[in-house]
């Protein structure tokens, strides 16, 4: 640990601060304590410089891992419990004897309490925004349709006002963080870490030896699950002996896919530990990312699964997402197949074309793995992240 990491001048009242006396608390009401962004990326990165890092989130009891204390909370049992009661439980658990304290809030329902925390405590508050929350309400089926637009606008205004009371904003994409006018804001893309990349490279098999033609990683809405089913049907019409791997499927979706496709054609896994993901992806030739409709909240989205596919040496076929396209740039986009027409048949055509041209697929694989190693990884932004947290004391 460097001397700069041990002591920092110009604290909140001009005094020097010994960082050994500072506690950084990452708080989430909606994510698990071992969530790959909350823990594997942010908490682990901060623990390299701050001796006292704690995570408050859903976990089976208190624990300590990689030098990081975990204050475990029971999982939410109901939507209203998460939004109304859980934030209070999280913030109560975030208290401690160590002072000064930095809280990094990972959910918007925690942000609503930022103005009160700033008024009655000396805590420094950073809001880590993961998604475009207001427009996402337009897609929530549990909200009556006539109220969705009104709730969307109201929550957007409330989110911006509460975020303005914080000491800084972190966003998962440039477009998302630019929605806030806060003078201290930074974009930290949710990219794979070097440990994941190295593990995936070690486990990667030659493309010809991989068991699965296709893989989809992550949970699916009902609409996207239906669309994925059509993509698979169109693919199997071309490749009757093809195989697909679906990771993160919900139980009810598992039943639907199982009724439509045989177990020999489609392998389905539900909740899968993050440590096992790289090995699974390394056995797949092509990873797909599907969004049949470009809803407003998706205009800020960059799915981390796309880069995890790349790290494992899989080709990528994805729906068009503006922020993803911007991040890829010309050199990256040249090796990623983007489907701008949201039709299952178009996906199947592009998948078929890649599988019929193994040399082209291998060229894409090699180029993307090189870009992941040199550019698209979490550690490329780790120094900026650490400095952002350090400078929070100087405001």
C-alpha beads as a LAMMPS data file, in Angstrom:
LAMMPS data file: protein, C-alpha beads

395 atoms
394 bonds

1 atom types
1 bond types

-500.0 500.0 xlo xhi
-500.0 500.0 ylo yhi
-500.0 500.0 zlo zhi

Masses

1 110.0

Atoms # bond

1 1 1 0.000 0.000 0.000
2 1 1 1.478 3.389 -1.001
3 1 1 2.167 6.309 1.356
4 1 1 -0.502 8.272 -0.516
5 1 1 -3.015 5.566 0.316
6 1 1 -2.165 5.670 4.015
7 1 1 -2.580 9.406 4.637
8 1 1 -4.392 12.082 2.690
9 1 1 -4.274 15.820 3.339
10 1 1 -7.223 18.184 3.085
11 1 1 -9.941 16.194 4.763
12 1 1 -13.504 17.479 5.257
13 1 1 -12.299 20.191 7.665
14 1 1 -8.798 20.713 6.262
15 1 1 -7.149 18.194 8.598
16 1 1 -5.062 15.244 7.402
17 1 1 -6.895 11.941 7.351
18 1 1 -5.333 8.608 8.179
19 1 1 -7.107 6.245 5.801
20 1 1 -6.653 3.444 8.302
21 1 1 -9.364 5.240 10.307
22 1 1 -11.739 5.562 7.349
23 1 1 -14.469 3.031 6.662
24 1 1 -15.859 2.640 3.165
25 1 1 -19.256 0.940 3.192
26 1 1 -20.845 -0.382 0.025
27 1 1 -24.592 -0.667 0.613
28 1 1 -27.153 -2.459 -1.527
29 1 1 -30.798 -3.254 -0.883
30 1 1 -31.283 -5.093 -4.175
31 1 1 -28.024 -6.916 -4.928
32 1 1 -26.373 -9.818 -3.156
33 1 1 -23.261 -9.058 -1.111
34 1 1 -21.117 -11.040 -3.577
35 1 1 -22.560 -9.326 -6.650
36 1 1 -19.756 -9.086 -9.188
37 1 1 -19.844 -5.271 -9.399
38 1 1 -20.464 -4.534 -5.732
39 1 1 -17.979 -7.042 -4.330
40 1 1 -15.684 -8.506 -6.982
41 1 1 -14.961 -5.151 -8.601
42 1 1 -15.610 -2.196 -6.309
43 1 1 -15.086 -3.660 -2.829
44 1 1 -12.001 -5.647 -3.822
45 1 1 -10.519 -2.606 -5.606
46 1 1 -11.052 -0.352 -2.583
47 1 1 -9.701 -2.948 -0.148
48 1 1 -6.306 -2.631 -1.834
49 1 1 -6.063 0.938 -0.506
50 1 1 -8.508 1.288 2.398
51 1 1 -7.942 -1.062 5.355
52 1 1 -11.609 -0.881 6.389
53 1 1 -14.072 -1.862 3.661
54 1 1 -17.481 -3.291 4.458
55 1 1 -20.368 -4.554 2.320
56 1 1 -23.946 -4.373 3.601
57 1 1 -26.258 -6.477 1.412
58 1 1 -28.128 -9.771 1.194
59 1 1 -25.972 -12.644 2.434
60 1 1 -26.308 -15.726 4.620
61 1 1 -24.993 -14.156 7.814
62 1 1 -21.954 -12.033 8.539
63 1 1 -18.658 -13.050 6.972
64 1 1 -15.214 -11.885 5.996
65 1 1 -13.807 -12.487 2.533
66 1 1 -10.674 -11.145 0.818
67 1 1 -10.163 -8.829 3.793
68 1 1 -13.654 -7.333 3.362
69 1 1 -16.271 -7.481 6.113
70 1 1 -19.745 -8.547 4.992
71 1 1 -22.783 -7.556 7.042
72 1 1 -25.344 -10.022 5.779
73 1 1 -29.039 -9.227 5.542
74 1 1 -31.850 -11.687 4.761
75 1 1 -33.053 -11.623 1.174
76 1 1 -36.084 -9.455 0.450
77 1 1 -39.366 -11.306 0.674
78 1 1 -41.599 -8.785 -1.063
79 1 1 -41.275 -5.823 -3.429
80 1 1 -42.708 -3.381 -0.900
81 1 1 -40.419 -4.654 1.825
82 1 1 -37.434 -3.961 -0.399
83 1 1 -38.452 -0.417 -1.265
84 1 1 -39.901 0.714 2.077
85 1 1 -38.288 -1.200 4.945
86 1 1 -35.072 -2.614 3.574
87 1 1 -33.378 0.774 2.962
88 1 1 -33.776 1.596 6.659
89 1 1 -32.316 -1.773 7.649
90 1 1 -29.411 -1.298 5.262
91 1 1 -28.586 2.201 6.481
92 1 1 -28.883 1.155 10.102
93 1 1 -26.412 -1.651 9.424
94 1 1 -24.083 0.835 7.700
95 1 1 -23.527 2.634 11.001
96 1 1 -20.393 1.867 12.973
97 1 1 -17.783 3.203 15.378
98 1 1 -15.317 4.105 12.640
99 1 1 -15.372 7.711 11.431
100 1 1 -15.158 9.334 8.924
101 1 1 -17.241 7.125 6.694
102 1 1 -17.982 6.924 2.979
103 1 1 -21.193 5.217 1.883
104 1 1 -21.502 4.008 -1.703
105 1 1 -25.209 3.473 -2.385
106 1 1 -25.989 0.932 -5.096
107 1 1 -29.775 1.279 -5.317
108 1 1 -32.084 4.193 -5.917
109 1 1 -34.300 3.388 -2.920
110 1 1 -31.260 4.065 -0.709
111 1 1 -30.646 7.376 -2.454
112 1 1 -33.972 8.801 -1.211
113 1 1 -32.376 8.993 2.241
114 1 1 -29.260 10.881 1.102
115 1 1 -30.610 14.387 1.938
116 1 1 -31.360 13.311 5.522
117 1 1 -28.013 11.579 5.913
118 1 1 -26.210 14.685 4.673
119 1 1 -28.141 16.854 7.104
120 1 1 -27.708 14.772 10.253
121 1 1 -24.402 12.915 9.767
122 1 1 -20.853 13.593 8.583
123 1 1 -21.033 10.693 6.150
124 1 1 -19.866 11.158 2.595
125 1 1 -22.392 9.769 0.122
126 1 1 -21.645 8.411 -3.357
127 1 1 -24.492 7.204 -5.552
128 1 1 -23.594 4.309 -7.864
129 1 1 -26.353 4.266 -10.484
130 1 1 -26.704 0.948 -12.330
131 1 1 -29.629 1.619 -14.652
132 1 1 -31.903 4.290 -16.060
133 1 1 -34.425 3.926 -13.256
134 1 1 -37.232 6.276 -14.338
135 1 1 -37.790 4.903 -17.871
136 1 1 -37.524 1.392 -16.471
137 1 1 -40.824 2.037 -14.670
138 1 1 -42.510 2.156 -18.062
139 1 1 -41.866 -1.587 -18.303
140 1 1 -43.051 -2.607 -14.827
141 1 1 -46.172 -4.724 -15.194
142 1 1 -47.138 -4.278 -11.529
143 1 1 -47.626 -0.523 -12.084
144 1 1 -51.033 0.342 -13.606
145 1 1 -50.428 1.385 -17.209
146 1 1 -52.096 4.853 -16.919
147 1 1 -49.717 5.741 -14.064
148 1 1 -46.432 4.596 -15.593
149 1 1 -45.513 7.785 -17.492
150 1 1 -46.371 9.954 -14.497
151 1 1 -44.353 7.775 -12.131
152 1 1 -41.459 7.729 -14.602
153 1 1 -41.248 11.541 -14.747
154 1 1 -41.702 11.942 -11.009
155 1 1 -39.021 9.423 -10.121
156 1 1 -36.564 10.910 -12.619
157 1 1 -36.941 14.329 -10.977
158 1 1 -36.714 12.896 -7.466
159 1 1 -33.643 10.844 -8.361
160 1 1 -31.839 13.870 -9.801
161 1 1 -32.697 16.045 -6.786
162 1 1 -31.543 13.456 -4.245
163 1 1 -28.409 12.695 -6.275
164 1 1 -27.555 16.397 -6.237
165 1 1 -27.352 16.178 -2.433
166 1 1 -24.680 13.479 -2.630
167 1 1 -20.906 13.964 -2.780
168 1 1 -20.508 12.238 -6.118
169 1 1 -22.127 10.014 -8.725
170 1 1 -20.769 6.899 -10.372
171 1 1 -22.586 5.534 -13.423
172 1 1 -22.164 2.315 -15.342
173 1 1 -22.065 4.179 -18.686
174 1 1 -21.228 7.666 -19.966
175 1 1 -24.758 8.261 -21.230
176 1 1 -26.277 7.318 -17.896
177 1 1 -23.973 9.453 -15.767
178 1 1 -24.459 12.445 -18.077
179 1 1 -28.159 12.485 -17.147
180 1 1 -27.065 14.011 -13.840
181 1 1 -25.754 17.567 -13.518
182 1 1 -23.627 16.855 -10.444
183 1 1 -20.155 18.456 -10.685
184 1 1 -18.500 15.234 -9.486
185 1 1 -19.492 12.331 -11.671
186 1 1 -17.621 9.503 -13.310
187 1 1 -18.491 6.580 -15.600
188 1 1 -17.120 3.175 -14.598
189 1 1 -18.248 0.581 -17.107
190 1 1 -19.181 -2.765 -15.623
191 1 1 -16.449 -4.666 -17.465
192 1 1 -14.906 -8.021 -16.503
193 1 1 -11.985 -7.986 -14.097
194 1 1 -8.541 -9.303 -14.952
195 1 1 -9.077 -12.363 -12.759
196 1 1 -12.140 -13.346 -14.808
197 1 1 -10.311 -12.647 -18.076
198 1 1 -7.278 -14.736 -17.111
199 1 1 -9.429 -17.585 -15.854
200 1 1 -11.513 -17.559 -19.034
201 1 1 -8.400 -17.569 -21.236
202 1 1 -6.957 -20.528 -19.333
203 1 1 -10.185 -22.504 -19.711
204 1 1 -10.880 -21.595 -23.338
205 1 1 -11.019 -24.549 -25.701
206 1 1 -10.361 -24.502 -29.458
207 1 1 -13.546 -23.425 -31.212
208 1 1 -13.943 -26.755 -33.013
209 1 1 -13.927 -28.635 -29.683
210 1 1 -16.546 -26.546 -27.914
211 1 1 -19.774 -28.346 -27.079
212 1 1 -22.238 -25.499 -27.607
213 1 1 -22.926 -23.413 -30.697
214 1 1 -24.743 -20.745 -28.675
215 1 1 -24.900 -19.382 -25.171
216 1 1 -27.119 -16.808 -23.503
217 1 1 -26.042 -15.564 -20.083
218 1 1 -28.341 -13.733 -17.670
219 1 1 -31.963 -13.428 -16.662
220 1 1 -34.682 -12.768 -19.227
221 1 1 -37.975 -10.933 -19.182
222 1 1 -40.955 -12.863 -20.530
223 1 1 -40.744 -10.917 -23.799
224 1 1 -37.045 -11.631 -24.270
225 1 1 -37.480 -15.298 -23.323
226 1 1 -40.111 -15.678 -26.039
227 1 1 -37.845 -13.974 -28.550
228 1 1 -34.905 -16.203 -27.570
229 1 1 -37.102 -19.252 -28.102
230 1 1 -37.808 -18.091 -31.656
231 1 1 -34.101 -17.515 -32.284
232 1 1 -33.278 -21.033 -31.084
233 1 1 -36.055 -22.549 -33.216
234 1 1 -34.754 -20.738 -36.292
235 1 1 -31.206 -21.839 -35.514
236 1 1 -32.126 -25.498 -35.004
237 1 1 -34.040 -25.448 -38.304
238 1 1 -30.658 -24.771 -39.918
239 1 1 -28.609 -26.936 -37.539
240 1 1 -30.772 -29.848 -36.295
241 1 1 -27.813 -31.180 -34.281
242 1 1 -26.905 -27.787 -32.815
243 1 1 -26.667 -27.222 -29.079
244 1 1 -27.337 -24.188 -26.897
245 1 1 -26.560 -23.302 -23.293
246 1 1 -28.827 -20.963 -21.306
247 1 1 -27.421 -19.658 -17.994
248 1 1 -29.636 -17.819 -15.521
249 1 1 -33.004 -19.179 -16.616
250 1 1 -35.943 -18.745 -14.247
251 1 1 -37.836 -21.905 -13.186
252 1 1 -41.009 -21.006 -15.113
253 1 1 -38.954 -20.285 -18.236
254 1 1 -37.109 -23.562 -17.824
255 1 1 -40.444 -25.368 -18.093
256 1 1 -41.364 -23.468 -21.278
257 1 1 -38.024 -24.068 -22.984
258 1 1 -38.067 -27.699 -21.842
259 1 1 -41.472 -28.259 -23.429
260 1 1 -40.228 -26.855 -26.727
261 1 1 -36.665 -28.183 -27.014
262 1 1 -35.093 -31.501 -26.049
263 1 1 -32.408 -31.699 -23.376
264 1 1 -29.946 -32.776 -26.080
265 1 1 -30.471 -29.469 -27.881
266 1 1 -30.774 -27.001 -24.981
267 1 1 -28.993 -27.169 -21.628
268 1 1 -30.480 -24.859 -18.973
269 1 1 -28.898 -23.659 -15.743
270 1 1 -30.605 -21.468 -13.177
271 1 1 -28.581 -19.538 -10.572
272 1 1 -24.884 -20.164 -11.239
273 1 1 -21.957 -18.961 -9.071
274 1 1 -19.962 -16.235 -10.795
275 1 1 -16.751 -18.241 -10.384
276 1 1 -18.158 -20.922 -12.699
277 1 1 -19.283 -18.611 -15.500
278 1 1 -15.937 -18.301 -17.285
279 1 1 -15.557 -22.074 -17.612
280 1 1 -19.063 -22.449 -19.023
281 1 1 -18.617 -19.654 -21.564
282 1 1 -15.270 -21.095 -22.638
283 1 1 -17.154 -24.111 -23.992
284 1 1 -19.355 -22.027 -26.351
285 1 1 -18.661 -20.727 -29.855
286 1 1 -21.058 -17.753 -29.985
287 1 1 -22.635 -15.644 -27.268
288 1 1 -25.893 -13.821 -27.981
289 1 1 -27.389 -10.681 -26.465
290 1 1 -30.990 -10.061 -27.482
291 1 1 -33.318 -7.102 -27.068
292 1 1 -36.294 -7.319 -29.451
293 1 1 -37.322 -3.723 -28.641
294 1 1 -35.004 -0.782 -27.932
295 1 1 -36.868 0.568 -24.925
296 1 1 -35.805 3.974 -23.524
297 1 1 -33.968 2.497 -20.526
298 1 1 -31.825 0.380 -22.881
299 1 1 -30.314 3.414 -24.596
300 1 1 -27.896 3.712 -21.661
301 1 1 -27.186 -0.011 -21.389
302 1 1 -23.920 -1.885 -21.896
303 1 1 -24.489 -5.564 -20.957
304 1 1 -21.426 -6.991 -19.222
305 1 1 -22.271 -10.408 -20.705
306 1 1 -21.053 -9.184 -24.117
307 1 1 -17.552 -8.658 -22.736
308 1 1 -17.638 -11.879 -20.747
309 1 1 -18.351 -13.708 -24.008
310 1 1 -15.327 -12.011 -25.551
311 1 1 -13.081 -12.907 -22.619
312 1 1 -14.016 -16.572 -23.044
313 1 1 -13.160 -16.485 -26.744
314 1 1 -16.730 -16.661 -28.036
315 1 1 -17.970 -14.695 -31.005
316 1 1 -20.696 -12.151 -30.270
317 1 1 -24.055 -11.584 -31.979
318 1 1 -25.983 -8.755 -30.335
319 1 1 -28.949 -6.470 -30.749
320 1 1 -28.066 -2.859 -31.480
321 1 1 -27.597 -0.819 -28.304
322 1 1 -26.371 2.775 -28.808
323 1 1 -24.084 2.935 -25.773
324 1 1 -22.576 -0.476 -26.483
325 1 1 -21.884 0.555 -30.074
326 1 1 -20.205 3.730 -28.849
327 1 1 -17.974 1.845 -26.421
328 1 1 -16.929 -0.734 -29.003
329 1 1 -15.692 1.898 -31.437
330 1 1 -14.837 1.063 -35.026
331 1 1 -12.162 -1.507 -34.188
332 1 1 -14.376 -3.403 -31.761
333 1 1 -17.539 -3.173 -33.864
334 1 1 -15.661 -4.744 -36.785
335 1 1 -15.491 -7.994 -34.809
336 1 1 -18.963 -7.963 -33.217
337 1 1 -22.043 -8.901 -35.248
338 1 1 -24.762 -6.310 -34.579
339 1 1 -28.328 -7.128 -35.614
340 1 1 -30.261 -3.917 -36.138
341 1 1 -33.467 -5.579 -37.370
342 1 1 -35.102 -7.198 -34.327
343 1 1 -36.220 -10.427 -35.978
344 1 1 -35.351 -13.985 -34.818
345 1 1 -34.607 -15.015 -38.404
346 1 1 -31.956 -12.276 -38.710
347 1 1 -30.202 -13.577 -35.605
348 1 1 -30.304 -17.121 -36.948
349 1 1 -28.858 -15.947 -40.281
350 1 1 -25.913 -14.208 -38.625
351 1 1 -25.248 -17.162 -36.327
352 1 1 -25.345 -19.536 -39.291
353 1 1 -22.975 -17.334 -41.292
354 1 1 -20.412 -17.332 -38.479
355 1 1 -20.613 -21.069 -37.906
356 1 1 -20.119 -21.694 -41.627
357 1 1 -16.994 -19.507 -41.639
358 1 1 -14.818 -20.860 -38.806
359 1 1 -11.801 -18.853 -40.005
360 1 1 -13.767 -15.608 -39.709
361 1 1 -15.089 -16.625 -36.288
362 1 1 -11.541 -17.340 -35.137
363 1 1 -10.365 -13.939 -36.385
364 1 1 -13.123 -12.277 -34.382
365 1 1 -12.209 -14.393 -31.353
366 1 1 -8.541 -13.435 -31.411
367 1 1 -9.201 -9.732 -31.960
368 1 1 -11.813 -9.508 -29.199
369 1 1 -9.693 -11.398 -26.666
370 1 1 -6.833 -8.992 -27.364
371 1 1 -9.077 -5.943 -26.918
372 1 1 -10.383 -7.360 -23.650
373 1 1 -6.872 -7.853 -22.312
374 1 1 -5.644 -4.403 -23.313
375 1 1 -8.691 -2.123 -23.074
376 1 1 -12.046 -3.462 -21.895
377 1 1 -11.396 -4.565 -18.332
378 1 1 -12.285 -3.227 -14.900
379 1 1 -8.711 -2.541 -13.816
380 1 1 -8.313 0.038 -16.595
381 1 1 -10.563 2.313 -14.490
382 1 1 -9.543 1.162 -11.014
383 1 1 -7.150 4.069 -10.406
384 1 1 -9.835 6.588 -11.386
385 1 1 -12.299 4.878 -9.066
386 1 1 -9.927 4.970 -6.101
387 1 1 -9.060 8.618 -6.721
388 1 1 -12.744 9.522 -6.992
389 1 1 -13.408 8.022 -3.554
390 1 1 -10.323 9.696 -2.050
391 1 1 -11.314 13.098 -3.386
392 1 1 -14.737 12.747 -1.790
393 1 1 -13.123 13.936 1.448
394 1 1 -11.926 17.142 -0.159
395 1 1 -15.392 18.469 -0.984

Bonds

1 1 1 2
2 1 2 3
3 1 3 4
4 1 4 5
5 1 5 6
6 1 6 7
7 1 7 8
8 1 8 9
9 1 9 10
10 1 10 11
11 1 11 12
12 1 12 13
13 1 13 14
14 1 14 15
15 1 15 16
16 1 16 17
17 1 17 18
18 1 18 19
19 1 19 20
20 1 20 21
21 1 21 22
22 1 22 23
23 1 23 24
24 1 24 25
25 1 25 26
26 1 26 27
27 1 27 28
28 1 28 29
29 1 29 30
30 1 30 31
31 1 31 32
32 1 32 33
33 1 33 34
34 1 34 35
35 1 35 36
36 1 36 37
37 1 37 38
38 1 38 39
39 1 39 40
40 1 40 41
41 1 41 42
42 1 42 43
43 1 43 44
44 1 44 45
45 1 45 46
46 1 46 47
47 1 47 48
48 1 48 49
49 1 49 50
50 1 50 51
51 1 51 52
52 1 52 53
53 1 53 54
54 1 54 55
55 1 55 56
56 1 56 57
57 1 57 58
58 1 58 59
59 1 59 60
60 1 60 61
61 1 61 62
62 1 62 63
63 1 63 64
64 1 64 65
65 1 65 66
66 1 66 67
67 1 67 68
68 1 68 69
69 1 69 70
70 1 70 71
71 1 71 72
72 1 72 73
73 1 73 74
74 1 74 75
75 1 75 76
76 1 76 77
77 1 77 78
78 1 78 79
79 1 79 80
80 1 80 81
81 1 81 82
82 1 82 83
83 1 83 84
84 1 84 85
85 1 85 86
86 1 86 87
87 1 87 88
88 1 88 89
89 1 89 90
90 1 90 91
91 1 91 92
92 1 92 93
93 1 93 94
94 1 94 95
95 1 95 96
96 1 96 97
97 1 97 98
98 1 98 99
99 1 99 100
100 1 100 101
101 1 101 102
102 1 102 103
103 1 103 104
104 1 104 105
105 1 105 106
106 1 106 107
107 1 107 108
108 1 108 109
109 1 109 110
110 1 110 111
111 1 111 112
112 1 112 113
113 1 113 114
114 1 114 115
115 1 115 116
116 1 116 117
117 1 117 118
118 1 118 119
119 1 119 120
120 1 120 121
121 1 121 122
122 1 122 123
123 1 123 124
124 1 124 125
125 1 125 126
126 1 126 127
127 1 127 128
128 1 128 129
129 1 129 130
130 1 130 131
131 1 131 132
132 1 132 133
133 1 133 134
134 1 134 135
135 1 135 136
136 1 136 137
137 1 137 138
138 1 138 139
139 1 139 140
140 1 140 141
141 1 141 142
142 1 142 143
143 1 143 144
144 1 144 145
145 1 145 146
146 1 146 147
147 1 147 148
148 1 148 149
149 1 149 150
150 1 150 151
151 1 151 152
152 1 152 153
153 1 153 154
154 1 154 155
155 1 155 156
156 1 156 157
157 1 157 158
158 1 158 159
159 1 159 160
160 1 160 161
161 1 161 162
162 1 162 163
163 1 163 164
164 1 164 165
165 1 165 166
166 1 166 167
167 1 167 168
168 1 168 169
169 1 169 170
170 1 170 171
171 1 171 172
172 1 172 173
173 1 173 174
174 1 174 175
175 1 175 176
176 1 176 177
177 1 177 178
178 1 178 179
179 1 179 180
180 1 180 181
181 1 181 182
182 1 182 183
183 1 183 184
184 1 184 185
185 1 185 186
186 1 186 187
187 1 187 188
188 1 188 189
189 1 189 190
190 1 190 191
191 1 191 192
192 1 192 193
193 1 193 194
194 1 194 195
195 1 195 196
196 1 196 197
197 1 197 198
198 1 198 199
199 1 199 200
200 1 200 201
201 1 201 202
202 1 202 203
203 1 203 204
204 1 204 205
205 1 205 206
206 1 206 207
207 1 207 208
208 1 208 209
209 1 209 210
210 1 210 211
211 1 211 212
212 1 212 213
213 1 213 214
214 1 214 215
215 1 215 216
216 1 216 217
217 1 217 218
218 1 218 219
219 1 219 220
220 1 220 221
221 1 221 222
222 1 222 223
223 1 223 224
224 1 224 225
225 1 225 226
226 1 226 227
227 1 227 228
228 1 228 229
229 1 229 230
230 1 230 231
231 1 231 232
232 1 232 233
233 1 233 234
234 1 234 235
235 1 235 236
236 1 236 237
237 1 237 238
238 1 238 239
239 1 239 240
240 1 240 241
241 1 241 242
242 1 242 243
243 1 243 244
244 1 244 245
245 1 245 246
246 1 246 247
247 1 247 248
248 1 248 249
249 1 249 250
250 1 250 251
251 1 251 252
252 1 252 253
253 1 253 254
254 1 254 255
255 1 255 256
256 1 256 257
257 1 257 258
258 1 258 259
259 1 259 260
260 1 260 261
261 1 261 262
262 1 262 263
263 1 263 264
264 1 264 265
265 1 265 266
266 1 266 267
267 1 267 268
268 1 268 269
269 1 269 270
270 1 270 271
271 1 271 272
272 1 272 273
273 1 273 274
274 1 274 275
275 1 275 276
276 1 276 277
277 1 277 278
278 1 278 279
279 1 279 280
280 1 280 281
281 1 281 282
282 1 282 283
283 1 283 284
284 1 284 285
285 1 285 286
286 1 286 287
287 1 287 288
288 1 288 289
289 1 289 290
290 1 290 291
291 1 291 292
292 1 292 293
293 1 293 294
294 1 294 295
295 1 295 296
296 1 296 297
297 1 297 298
298 1 298 299
299 1 299 300
300 1 300 301
301 1 301 302
302 1 302 303
303 1 303 304
304 1 304 305
305 1 305 306
306 1 306 307
307 1 307 308
308 1 308 309
309 1 309 310
310 1 310 311
311 1 311 312
312 1 312 313
313 1 313 314
314 1 314 315
315 1 315 316
316 1 316 317
317 1 317 318
318 1 318 319
319 1 319 320
320 1 320 321
321 1 321 322
322 1 322 323
323 1 323 324
324 1 324 325
325 1 325 326
326 1 326 327
327 1 327 328
328 1 328 329
329 1 329 330
330 1 330 331
331 1 331 332
332 1 332 333
333 1 333 334
334 1 334 335
335 1 335 336
336 1 336 337
337 1 337 338
338 1 338 339
339 1 339 340
340 1 340 341
341 1 341 342
342 1 342 343
343 1 343 344
344 1 344 345
345 1 345 346
346 1 346 347
347 1 347 348
348 1 348 349
349 1 349 350
350 1 350 351
351 1 351 352
352 1 352 353
353 1 353 354
354 1 354 355
355 1 355 356
356 1 356 357
357 1 357 358
358 1 358 359
359 1 359 360
360 1 360 361
361 1 361 362
362 1 362 363
363 1 363 364
364 1 364 365
365 1 365 366
366 1 366 367
367 1 367 368
368 1 368 369
369 1 369 370
370 1 370 371
371 1 371 372
372 1 372 373
373 1 373 374
374 1 374 375
375 1 375 376
376 1 376 377
377 1 377 378
378 1 378 379
379 1 379 380
380 1 380 381
381 1 381 382
382 1 382 383
383 1 383 384
384 1 384 385
385 1 385 386
386 1 386 387
387 1 387 388
388 1 388 389
389 1 389 390
390 1 390 391
391 1 391 392
392 1 392 393
393 1 393 394
394 1 394 395
